[in-house]
C-alpha cells in the first residue's frame, strides 16, 4: 500500500498550488480520501474530505471558498487545489485513505510554504 503526495512547494501569499496524492495497493474507489495538515507547533487538522460515494465533499472552515478537493478514481488520485494561499496555510499536507471498515492509510506528506 502506498500513498504518494506531490505538488507542494514555496508560493507567495495569494498564490495557488495543486497537491496530488496517488494511491496503490488498495481499492481506492471504496475509500474516503482526505487531506490533513500540520503546521509547526500545531495539531494535525482536517482540511477536506472526498467521500467514496458520489460527489460528497466536506471542508474545514479554513479551507471553505479557497480549497477544492477532487478525486479521479480512474487514476487512483485525489487532488487538493489551493487558491488565495495565506501564510497560515504553511504546513505539511498529508493525504489519508479511510475504508468503510476503518482501515486507514497515510501518505508521507508534502511541505507547503507560503511566504514572500
N, C-alpha and C positions, 0 to 999 in steps of 0.2 A: 504494500500500500504506500502510495506517495501522494503528497500534495505539494506542489511546487509553485510558490508565488514569484511574480516578477513585475516589473514596471515601476518600482519605487525609485527615488532619487531626490535630488535637490531642485526645488522650484521656488520661484519668487511668490510673495503674497499676491493673491488674486489669480494665480496661475491654475493650471489643470494637470492632472495625471490620470492615467488609467492603469489600475492594477489588474493582474490576471492571476488566476490560480487554476492550474491544470492538474487533474486527478488521474490516478491509475490504480488498478488493483482492487476496485470495488465497484458496485453497481451505482454509479454516480447519479443517475436519474431518480433513484429512490431515496436519495439523501437530501435533507435540508442543508443548504450551504450558507455559511455566514462569514462575515468579516468582523474581526475584532481588532482593537489596537491597544497598545500600551505605551504610554509616554513615560519618560524618566521620572521616577519617584511617585508614579501614579498607578492605580489599579488597572487591571485588564478591563476594557469596556467594550460592550457590543456596539457595532457601528450599523450593520444592516444584515438582514436575513432574506434569502430567497428560498421559499419552501419548495418541496419536491412536487407538490400538486399545483398544477395550473400556474398562474402568474402572481401568486400571493407573495408580497414582499412587505417587510417591516423595517422601519428606520428608527434609530435613536434620534432624539431631539436635535443633537448636534449635527446630524447628517441631513436632516429634512431640508429639502429645497436646494441642496448643493451637491449631494452624492446620489448616484444611481447604481443600484445593484442589478445585474442581469446574469443569466446563465444560458449556456449553449450546451444542451445535453448531447448533441451530436459530436461535440468536441471535448466533452468532459471538462468544461471550463466554466468558471464563474468569474465575473468581472466586477470591478468597482470603479466607476467613473467619478472622479472628484473634481469639482469646479469651485471657483472662488475660494481657493485654499487660504487658510489663515495660519499664523504661527502656532496657534494652539492645536492645529491638526498634526503637528510634528509628533511622530510616534513610529514604533514598529507595528506594521499591519500584518495580521495573521488571518489565514482562512481556516475554517473549521467545517468538517463534514459530520453530520449527525443522522444516524439511521432511525427508523421508526422504533427500533428496539434499544435505542440509546447507545449504540456503538459510536464512538467518537474518534475522529482523526484530526490532527492539526498539521498545518504546514510549518515551515521553519521561520517564516516571517520575512518581510521586506521593509527596509527603512524608508520612511518618507520624511524629508526635512523641508520645512517651509521657512525660508529666510531670504532677506535681501542682501 
